[in-house]
Amino acid sequence: MTSPTPPRRRARSLLVAGFGVVGLLACLWGLWFASLRAFGDEGSLPPKWRIPDVPAGATVVDESEECASGGCSWQVTVTPAAGQSPEDLAEQMGLSEDRTEPPKLFDPGSVYVVAQPRNGQLVIHVGYE
């Protein structure tokens, strides 16, 4: 049997390199996932895109990082639209009950989302579980 022609050899090399890169990225993602599971509650914050969207009419008046003995979280204070109560805003945003969001491809940690009405506003906490 003859050896593969140069174009076939190049295609095979590219295929092997592609699988190598995909394998390396999968390993890095796995390490990231494992580190979030092991150390995620110690000072890590979820990315801002994990904070729920605020509906039209409502206004974000404060957004800050909050750290305590249980870990760190985003704290977002939202003023409801005129004529809307904080409870109604929580209902509209799907935050009337505490919830846990599963890991995502680009954020492999589970995230908790808690909303509490306070002084006519809605205070939302988002952090790693």
BELRA-V187707 format. One record per residue. N is the residue number from 1. RES is the residue in three letters. SS is DSSP state (hx for helix, st for strand, lp for the rest). OMEGA is omega in radians with two decimals (999 if undefined). BURIAL is b if it has 9 or more other C-alpha atoms within 8 Angstrom, else e. Layout:
n->{N	N}
res->{RES	RES}
ss->{SS	SS}
omega->{OMEGA	OMEGA}
burial->{BURIAL	BURIAL}
This chain:
n->{1	2	3	4	5	6	7	8	9	10	11	12	13	14	15	16	17	18	19	20	21	22	23	24	25	26	27	28	29	30	31	32	33	34	35	36	37	38	39	40	41	42	43	44	45	46	47	48	49	50	51	52	53	54	55	56	57	58	59	60	61	62	63	64	65	66	67	68	69	70	71	72	73	74	75	76	77	78	79	80	81	82	83	84	85	86	87	88	89	90	91	92	93	94	95	96	97	98	99	100	101	102	103	104	105	106	107	108	109	110	111	112	113	114	115	116	117	118	119	120	121	122	123	124	125	126	127	128	129}
res->{MET	THR	SER	PRO	THR	PRO	PRO	ARG	ARG	ARG	ALA	ARG	SER	LEU	LEU	VAL	ALA	GLY	PHE	GLY	VAL	VAL	GLY	LEU	LEU	ALA	CYS	LEU	TRP	GLY	LEU	TRP	PHE	ALA	SER	LEU	ARG	ALA	PHE	GLY	ASP	GLU	GLY	SER	LEU	PRO	PRO	LYS	TRP	ARG	ILE	PRO	ASP	VAL	PRO	ALA	GLY	ALA	THR	VAL	VAL	ASP	GLU	SER	GLU	GLU	CYS	ALA	SER	GLY	GLY	CYS	SER	TRP	GLN	VAL	THR	VAL	THR	PRO	ALA	ALA	GLY	GLN	SER	PRO	GLU	ASP	LEU	ALA	GLU	GLN	MET	GLY	LEU	SER	GLU	ASP	ARG	THR	GLU	PRO	PRO	LYS	LEU	PHE	ASP	PRO	GLY	SER	VAL	TYR	VAL	VAL	ALA	GLN	PRO	ARG	ASN	GLY	GLN	LEU	VAL	ILE	HIS	VAL	GLY	TYR	GLU}
ss->{lp	lp	lp	lp	lp	hx	hx	hx	hx	hx	hx	hx	hx	hx	hx	hx	hx	hx	hx	hx	hx	hx	hx	hx	hx	hx	hx	hx	hx	hx	hx	hx	hx	hx	hx	hx	hx	hx	hx	lp	lp	lp	lp	lp	lp	lp	lp	hx	hx	hx	lp	lp	lp	lp	lp	lp	lp	lp	st	st	st	st	st	st	st	st	st	st	lp	lp	st	st	st	st	st	st	st	st	st	lp	lp	lp	lp	lp	lp	hx	hx	hx	hx	hx	hx	hx	lp	lp	lp	lp	lp	lp	st	st	st	lp	lp	st	lp	lp	st	lp	lp	lp	st	st	st	st	st	st	st	st	lp	lp	st	st	st	st	st	st	st	st	lp}
omega->{-3.11	3.12	-3.12	3.10	-3.11	3.11	3.12	3.13	3.13	3.13	3.12	3.11	3.11	3.12	3.11	3.12	3.11	3.09	3.11	3.13	3.12	3.11	3.11	3.11	3.10	3.11	3.12	3.10	3.12	3.09	3.11	3.12	-3.12	-3.14	3.08	3.12	-3.08	-3.01	-3.02	-3.11	-3.10	3.02	3.13	3.08	3.04	3.08	-3.09	-3.12	3.07	3.08	-3.13	3.10	3.11	-3.11	3.11	-3.14	3.08	-3.06	3.03	-3.12	3.11	3.07	-3.09	3.03	3.13	3.13	3.10	-3.08	-3.14	-3.11	-3.10	3.11	2.97	3.02	-3.11	3.11	-3.05	3.02	-3.13	3.05	3.13	3.12	-3.12	3.11	3.07	3.12	3.10	3.10	3.11	3.12	-3.13	-3.13	-3.11	-3.09	-3.13	3.05	3.07	3.13	3.06	3.12	-3.10	3.08	3.07	-3.11	-3.10	3.01	-3.00	3.10	3.02	-3.05	3.04	3.10	-3.11	3.10	-3.13	3.02	3.14	3.08	3.10	3.12	3.09	3.14	-3.07	3.08	3.13	-3.13	3.09	3.14	999}
burial->{e	e	e	e	e	e	e	e	b	e	e	e	e	e	e	e	e	e	e	e	e	e	e	e	e	e	e	e	e	e	e	b	b	e	b	b	e	e	e	b	b	e	e	b	b	b	e	e	e	e	e	e	e	b	e	e	e	b	b	b	e	e	b	e	e	e	b	e	e	e	b	b	b	b	b	b	b	b	b	b	b	e	e	e	b	b	b	e	b	b	b	e	b	e	b	b	e	b	e	b	e	e	b	e	e	e	e	b	b	b	b	b	b	b	b	e	b	e	e	b	b	b	b	b	b	b	b	b	b}
